[in-house]
Amino acid sequence: MSAFIEIARTGCTAIGRHPIRSTVTIAAVLSVLVPYLVGMGLAEGVRQEALVAIGSVDGPDATALPDLYVSGSRFGRRVPIRLAAAEQISSFEGVVRVVPRIVGRVTLGAKDIEAILVGLPQEELAEAVDGTKIGRVIDGELPTSEPGGAPQLVLGSALAGELGQQIGGVIPPILRSSRGEKTPRIVGIFRTDSSMWQSRVVLTTFETAAELFDQQGLATDLLVHCRAGQPAEVSSRIVREVGGVGDETGIGCEVISRSDLESLLPVGLGHREGVFNLVFVVAFAVAILAILVISGFGLSERRRTIGILKATGWQTDQVLLRGLVEHLLLGLIGATASILLAFVWLKWFNGFWIAGVFVSGLGTSPEIAVPFVLAPVPALLAVLIACLLVTIGSVFSTWRAAVTSPAEAMR
Amino acid sequence: MTGAPLATSTLERRYRAGSSHEIVAVRDVSLEISSGSFVALVGASGSGKSTLLALLGALDRPTSGTVRFGDQELSGCSDVELARLRRRMGFVFQSESLIPRLSVWENVSYPLVAQGVGGPRRRQLAESLLDRLGLASRFGALPEELSGGEQQRVAVARALVGSPEVLLADEPTSHLDVESAERTYELFREVHSQGTTVLVATHDPALVGSATRVVSLEAGRVVDDRTDA
């Protein structure tokens, strides 16, 4: 046992005795693991945030989130639903309230920056201000609908930054409706530390959104809040009874529950994560090659050293143990440094460059606080990968030298 | 101290040089070296002295024939058994046998690491040996900071640190100045006087003069075996 400890110690000190080799090896590990950990941290953060957004896990406003999302359906595709359906659904047993919503894509500014415009009834926005989520995250005020007045908008912070806009500013006409051109005015901006979902969002009243898109009497979807335990029953009834609303147009209805969203979520996120993982696999392969090359640094010196060790009474397994301890420790140092650097990258550099892979619309340098979760599994995986990377590169050459006769190794 | 005797029987070692050429470095060598003897292996360069010494020191395996150390036949030993045998021997190489990134005392004491000797004890043993060899002031130096003679004395200290039963030295004074060589002879005589078997491959007449037996090699064969005392 004491020989084991003494040999392990020499393995540890060997790291400091080969500073260039150790530094280059750790640098190779960092170059692979830091982007990987940042990517995994962002993927998990986005997933968590998405789950909070759909109320799948407890978030600050989980109880305020709808249980069902009802839209129109035509030829198997989601289409806007008539507002008349909201009144019908409101009368169903178990329904607390129904909120119509308009969600659409708009293009803003001279650079044609794409954004998502969300329109909600004014009373819903006002309720949110009293309660909570939106009120806490907006600088300025909430939009209102004044007949004949300019459309009032709240912009996501990243969007405002890209457009160079501030509260009180105006945006060139974003849409021309049948009622003429409208020049919207900015009345509020989401704070930079707010949810990333607000990064390229334009929030306005339902009426303004309907006017901007020139779609009167329609909503993108209806957000249905139900009493506890009744969403399934309400959902069935909506499909059965509301499907016929507006049937002269042939439009049916589609109901998506929170559990449906939960099952859809991994598909969307998995795509981006998959692309990132593919890139990582390539990086991993390159790193193995790099570390194999690095392990060749001073190979003749190492071979000679091993020959001397064996000539002076070291056993093959002791030589291997010394090499293994040295490289496992290098791997651990590399993994620990990677985790710390990944945290710094996420926390202080906002996932610079990589965040754009996971969140649409974010540039290389996000202006919002990107969500991240450095979960234990990727961290442990990083340790495993680092140790594997480093030991694979060196153990073979050490073993080859260790099984050679000392006279041959020293020749 | 009395160690186990060394013996070889019809020992042969061949090397392949290139694709077709083969060199017979040692051929048909049968020797018996009793414990406590001081043997000098002499011969011209390429006569097979170093190869024979490596075979006797379990650093290489013979192509045919046997080497015995006490009751153990070396070619039948496992890797672990060979390592344990090597711990009972001390080997001084011809040149450049120190580990470049270890300090002098660490080089001297490194063989003891594999035996589980703790750092403070290793340091103490190294200090004592280096003091005897006049290298106390070079205790923490790196090999590259030493002269050739100093490096060779460090190698001798390393060979002696495990109190070996047999000391094998391959031309230990070939790179030394007169004074350093003199110290080495003295040390070898002292080690021998304590019962350690000493085998030295050398050209140095002074060192040959210290030996009790001189074995002459030519083209890998023993051509003369003379016991003076």
Contacts between the chains, C-beta under 8 A, distances in Angstrom:
chain1	res1	chain2	res2	distance
A	1	B	116	7.6
A	2	B	116	3.6
A	2	B	117	8.0
A	2	B	118	6.9
A	3	B	113	7.5
A	3	B	114	6.1
A	3	B	115	6.3
A	3	B	116	3.4
A	4	B	116	7.7
A	5	B	116	7.7
A	6	B	113	4.8
A	6	B	114	7.9
A	6	B	116	5.6
A	6	B	117	7.1
A	6	B	118	6.8
A	6	B	119	7.5
A	7	B	113	6.1
A	7	B	114	6.8
A	9	B	119	7.6
A	10	B	110	7.8
A	10	B	113	5.7
A	17	B	101	4.1
A	17	B	102	7.4
A	18	B	101	6.9
A	301	B	100	6.7
A	305	B	99	5.1
A	308	B	97	6.0
A	308	B	98	7.8
A	308	B	99	5.9
A	309	B	110	7.2
A	309	B	114	7.6
A	310	B	83	7.1
A	310	B	86	7.6
A	311	B	57	7.6
A	311	B	59	5.4
A	311	B	86	6.5
A	311	B	91	5.6
A	311	B	93	7.7
A	312	B	86	6.9
A	312	B	87	8.0
A	312	B	91	7.3
A	312	B	110	6.6
A	312	B	111	3.8
A	312	B	114	7.8
A	312	B	158	6.8
A	313	B	83	5.6
A	313	B	84	7.4
A	313	B	86	4.6
A	313	B	87	3.7
A	313	B	111	5.1
A	313	B	114	5.5
A	313	B	115	7.1
A	313	B	162	6.9
A	314	B	83	6.4
A	314	B	111	7.6
A	314	B	113	7.8
A	314	B	114	4.4
A	315	B	79	6.3
A	315	B	80	5.3
A	315	B	83	4.1
A	315	B	114	6.7
A	316	B	79	5.0
A	316	B	83	7.7
A	317	B	80	7.8
A	318	B	83	7.8
A	318	B	114	5.1
A	403	B	79	7.9
A	405	B	59	6.4
A	405	B	60	5.1
A	405	B	61	6.2
A	406	B	59	4.4
A	406	B	60	7.6
A	406	B	86	8.0
A	407	B	54	4.4
A	407	B	59	4.3
A	407	B	60	3.9
A	408	B	60	7.2
A	410	B	93	7.2
A	410	B	97	7.3
